[in-house]
Amino acid sequence: MKAPLLVAAGLALLASAAIAQPPPSPAQQLKTIQSRHAQTLQSHAALQAVDDAVKADCMTKATDDKAKALCPCAGAVTIQYWMDDAFMRAQVETYLKAPSPKGVSELLKYQGPELYQLCTAAN
């Protein structure tokens, strides 16, 4: 009879510890995203062209040096958000079946500064 009580107490302790954890900071979130992004690019080299295009688009739309400083982060954050979104994941998978400059352009229609606001918050 003591074993179920110990298990229940242990689960309660784990639950309270999980609740007590503060959410990750923007810098921590960005570090996780950049790590995942590196793995994604290793698995899907064709996404490098998309990453480069997102960064280039960011540079053309940036209004000042402060905004341009965020552009190296933009590709990683955008692509990883896409990988976590069911609709965009399907778009990325379609691109990966037949990578092309046209496919990159099609994906760019779904990106913009609103996706990489985390870059601003993390810096």
C-alpha angles and dihedrals in degrees: 000000000000094000095066090048091051091049091049091048091049092050091048090052092050091048093051091047091052091050092049093056112103116230114265115271119246089256091054091047090050092050090053092047093049091051092050090046092055089053091047092052090049090053096041111029091177088071090070088079090053091047090051092047093051090050092047091049089050091052092052092049098041111110100202144005092273091057092044090054088065095056097086087061095046099079095050095048095043096049094045092050087051091051089055095048117081096216095046093042087060090050091050092048090051089052092048091056090062112008113201140148088256089054090052090052091050091053092048089064087072099052138077144134093293088070096055101044085118087071089061094046093048095053 
